[in-house]
Amino acid sequence: MNEDDGAIYVPPKDGLPYLVVTVSDGDVSAQPVNTRAEARALLSRVRLQQVRARERSRESLERTIKQA
């Protein structure tokens, strides 16, 4: 996994959930979901949130630099 990334772990047995594992700023999160489609949607949503957060941080830094 890359920093600020995630992975989907396929259940080893029927009846177990898929796990969506994400890493962001050193924090690890694992969320169970019932289907592969749910796992892909969740991982996409998390990645989009991470991209938006990095963009807001970059914009804030640029404003701070311009004010200095």
Summary of the structure (lengths in Angstrom):
residues: 68
radius of gyration: 15.9
end to end distance: 36.8
largest distance: 58.4
contacts: 152
relative contact order: 0.16
helix: 47%
strand: 28%
